[in-house]
Amino acid sequence: MSAATRFRLVFALLMSLEMSLLMTGWVTWVNLGFGAQFLARWLHAFVLAWPAACVIVLATAPSVQRFSQRLLVLLAKWTPATTQEARP
């Protein structure tokens, strides 16, 4: 396995872990509040969400990265150029 492939897998695992933990926690709290069932419901939601999120990150990250690069190039063309100070 190449270093690039290992990086992509580790990135997908960590990014999906972080987003799944945060989003399932947030949505569980919004829907249920901090009650007696909160932790069990959050864990259940997370166990279901993490594998799906990991597959989604693995499948879409390259195209999202390309789109982000194109968007930044496009935005750079639309922003006014900064004026350079005169050199002595």
C-alpha positions as a Markdown table, in Angstrom:
| # | Residue | x | y | z |
|---|---|---|---|---|
| 1 | Met | 0.0 | 0.0 | 0.0 |
| 2 | Ser | 1.4 | 3.3 | -1.0 |
| 3 | Ala | 1.9 | 6.2 | 1.4 |
| 4 | Ala | -0.7 | 8.2 | -0.4 |
| 5 | Thr | -3.3 | 5.4 | 0.0 |
| 6 | Arg | -2.4 | 5.0 | 3.7 |
| 7 | Phe | -2.8 | 8.8 | 4.1 |
| 8 | Arg | -6.2 | 8.7 | 2.4 |
| 9 | Leu | -7.4 | 5.9 | 4.6 |
| 10 | Val | -6.2 | 7.4 | 7.8 |
| 11 | Phe | -7.7 | 10.8 | 6.8 |
| 12 | Ala | -11.0 | 9.2 | 6.0 |
| 13 | Leu | -11.1 | 7.3 | 9.2 |
| 14 | Leu | -10.3 | 10.3 | 11.4 |
| 15 | Met | -12.4 | 12.8 | 9.5 |
| 16 | Ser | -15.4 | 10.6 | 9.5 |
| 17 | Leu | -14.9 | 9.8 | 13.2 |
| 18 | Glu | -14.8 | 13.4 | 14.2 |
| 19 | Met | -17.7 | 14.4 | 12.1 |
| 20 | Ser | -19.8 | 11.4 | 13.1 |
| 21 | Leu | -19.2 | 12.0 | 16.8 |
| 22 | Leu | -20.0 | 15.7 | 16.6 |
| 23 | Met | -23.0 | 15.5 | 14.3 |
| 24 | Thr | -24.7 | 12.5 | 16.0 |
| 25 | Gly | -24.1 | 14.1 | 19.4 |
| 26 | Trp | -25.5 | 17.4 | 18.2 |
| 27 | Val | -28.6 | 15.9 | 16.6 |
| 28 | Thr | -29.2 | 13.6 | 19.5 |
| 29 | Trp | -29.1 | 16.5 | 21.9 |
| 30 | Val | -31.4 | 18.6 | 19.7 |
| 31 | Asn | -33.9 | 15.8 | 19.5 |
| 32 | Leu | -33.7 | 14.4 | 23.0 |
| 33 | Gly | -31.9 | 16.8 | 25.2 |
| 34 | Phe | -29.6 | 15.6 | 28.0 |
| 35 | Gly | -31.8 | 12.9 | 29.4 |
| 36 | Ala | -31.3 | 9.4 | 30.8 |
| 37 | Gln | -31.2 | 7.9 | 27.3 |
| 38 | Phe | -28.9 | 10.5 | 25.7 |
| 39 | Leu | -25.6 | 8.5 | 25.9 |
| 40 | Ala | -27.2 | 5.2 | 24.7 |
| 41 | Arg | -29.0 | 7.0 | 21.8 |
| 42 | Trp | -25.9 | 8.9 | 20.9 |
| 43 | Leu | -23.7 | 5.8 | 20.8 |
| 44 | His | -26.3 | 3.9 | 18.7 |
| 45 | Ala | -26.5 | 6.8 | 16.2 |
| 46 | Phe | -22.7 | 7.0 | 16.1 |
| 47 | Val | -22.2 | 3.3 | 15.5 |
| 48 | Leu | -24.6 | 3.6 | 12.5 |
| 49 | Ala | -23.2 | 6.8 | 11.2 |
| 50 | Trp | -19.4 | 6.3 | 11.3 |
| 51 | Pro | -19.2 | 3.5 | 8.7 |
| 52 | Ala | -21.4 | 5.4 | 6.3 |
| 53 | Ala | -19.4 | 8.6 | 6.8 |
| 54 | Cys | -16.1 | 6.8 | 6.3 |
| 55 | Val | -17.3 | 5.3 | 3.0 |
| 56 | Ile | -18.7 | 8.7 | 1.9 |
| 57 | Val | -15.4 | 10.5 | 2.7 |
| 58 | Leu | -13.4 | 7.8 | 0.9 |
| 59 | Ala | -15.6 | 8.1 | -2.2 |
| 60 | Thr | -16.0 | 11.9 | -2.4 |
| 61 | Ala | -12.9 | 13.4 | -0.9 |
| 62 | Pro | -10.9 | 13.5 | -4.2 |
| 63 | Ser | -13.7 | 15.3 | -6.1 |
| 64 | Val | -14.4 | 17.7 | -3.2 |
| 65 | Gln | -10.7 | 18.6 | -3.1 |
| 66 | Arg | -10.6 | 19.3 | -6.8 |
| 67 | Phe | -13.8 | 21.3 | -6.6 |
| 68 | Ser | -12.3 | 23.3 | -3.6 |
| 69 | Gln | -9.1 | 24.1 | -5.6 |
| 70 | Arg | -11.2 | 25.3 | -8.6 |
| 71 | Leu | -13.4 | 27.4 | -6.4 |
| 72 | Leu | -10.4 | 29.0 | -4.7 |
| 73 | Val | -8.9 | 29.8 | -8.1 |
| 74 | Leu | -12.2 | 31.3 | -9.3 |
| 75 | Leu | -12.5 | 33.4 | -6.1 |
| 76 | Ala | -9.0 | 34.6 | -6.4 |
| 77 | Lys | -9.8 | 35.9 | -9.9 |
| 78 | Trp | -12.8 | 37.8 | -8.6 |
| 79 | Thr | -11.2 | 39.4 | -5.6 |
| 80 | Pro | -9.4 | 42.7 | -6.2 |
| 81 | Ala | -5.7 | 42.5 | -6.4 |
| 82 | Thr | -3.8 | 43.9 | -3.4 |
| 83 | Thr | -1.7 | 46.9 | -4.2 |
| 84 | Gln | 2.0 | 46.4 | -3.8 |
| 85 | Glu | 3.9 | 49.0 | -1.9 |
| 86 | Ala | 6.5 | 50.9 | -3.8 |
| 87 | Arg | 10.0 | 49.6 | -3.2 |
| 88 | Pro | 12.7 | 52.2 | -2.3 |
